[in-house]
Amino acid sequence: MNLAFREVQVRELNRSAIVVTPKQPFLEWLHSVDPTSSDLTLHDLGREPIIYLVPECESEEAFADSLREMFPVIFEDQLAGWWTDQSAWPVNRTLDTFQAWFDCQFHSMVMDLQDEL
């Protein structure tokens, strides 16, 4: 079988990425609000973590600053992705709570293989 590959240019984006994976407190909350989620495990929730593009961060310090700024949006997006009834969302959505509920991996380089904008 002959596979033809088109030429693709690799472009570095001037962006960084945060990969967000739920932790045990998030799973416990989900189980408490959604009875249909009782069979879900952390492994299930972590199979396809959400990746958020953020402004370019060249250091861990810049990433921490970016996370402090962006975490409220990410927190609410994560909650809404599993349970849309905001009245069941935790009231105390601080950075400490966010970090207890989610693992965030920072990636300073994002490459684009898409040849069209």
C-alpha positions in Angstrom: 0.0 0.0 0.0 1.4 3.3 -1.0 0.7 6.2 1.4 1.2 9.7 0.1 2.0 12.3 2.7 1.5 15.9 2.0 4.3 18.2 3.1 3.4 20.0 6.3 5.2 22.9 7.9 5.8 22.8 11.6 5.2 26.2 13.1 5.8 27.2 16.7 2.9 29.1 18.2 3.6 32.0 20.6 1.5 30.2 23.2 1.9 27.9 26.1 -0.5 25.1 27.2 -2.0 23.9 30.4 -3.1 20.3 30.5 -5.8 19.9 33.2 -6.6 16.6 34.7 -9.2 16.1 37.5 -8.1 14.8 40.9 -9.9 12.9 43.7 -11.8 15.9 45.2 -13.3 16.6 41.8 -14.4 13.0 41.3 -16.0 13.0 44.8 -17.9 16.2 44.0 -19.0 14.7 40.7 -20.2 11.5 42.4 -22.2 13.6 44.9 -24.1 15.7 42.3 -24.5 13.2 39.5 -25.8 9.7 40.4 -25.1 8.4 36.9 -21.3 9.1 37.5 -20.9 6.5 40.3 -19.0 4.1 38.1 -16.5 6.7 36.8 -12.9 6.6 38.1 -10.0 9.0 38.1 -8.6 6.9 35.2 -11.8 7.5 33.2 -11.7 11.3 33.9 -8.0 11.5 33.0 -8.2 9.7 29.6 -8.7 12.8 27.7 -7.6 15.8 29.7 -8.5 19.2 28.4 -5.7 21.4 27.0 -6.0 25.1 27.4 -3.8 27.5 25.3 -2.6 30.5 27.3 -0.3 33.4 26.6 3.3 32.4 26.1 5.1 31.6 29.4 8.8 31.3 29.4 9.3 30.3 33.0 7.6 28.5 35.8 7.0 31.9 37.5 5.2 33.2 34.4 3.2 30.0 34.3 2.1 30.5 37.9 1.1 34.1 37.1 -0.9 32.9 34.1 -2.6 30.2 36.1 -3.5 32.6 38.9 -5.2 34.8 36.2 -6.8 32.0 34.2 -7.9 29.5 36.8 -11.4 30.8 37.4 -12.3 30.3 33.8 -10.7 26.9 33.6 -12.4 25.8 36.9 -15.8 26.8 35.7 -15.2 25.2 32.3 -14.2 21.9 34.0 -17.3 22.0 36.2 -19.6 22.8 33.3 -18.1 20.0 31.2 -19.5 17.5 33.7 -22.4 19.3 35.4 -24.2 22.3 34.1 -26.4 23.1 37.1 -24.3 25.9 38.6 -26.3 25.8 41.9 -24.4 22.5 42.6 -21.0 23.9 41.9 -18.7 24.5 44.9 -19.0 28.0 46.2 -15.3 28.2 47.3 -13.6 28.2 43.9 -10.3 29.6 45.0 -6.9 28.9 43.5 -6.2 26.5 46.5 -9.4 24.6 45.8 -8.6 24.5 42.1 -5.2 23.1 42.7 -6.6 20.5 45.1 -9.2 19.5 42.5 -7.0 19.5 39.4 -3.5 18.6 38.2 -2.1 21.2 35.8 0.8 20.4 33.6 2.6 23.3 32.0 3.9 23.1 28.4 6.0 26.0 27.2 6.1 25.1 23.6 3.1 24.5 21.3 3.7 23.4 17.7 1.1 23.7 14.9 1.0 21.2 12.1 -2.0 22.7 10.5 -1.1 24.2 7.2 -4.3 26.4 7.0 -5.3 29.2 9.4 
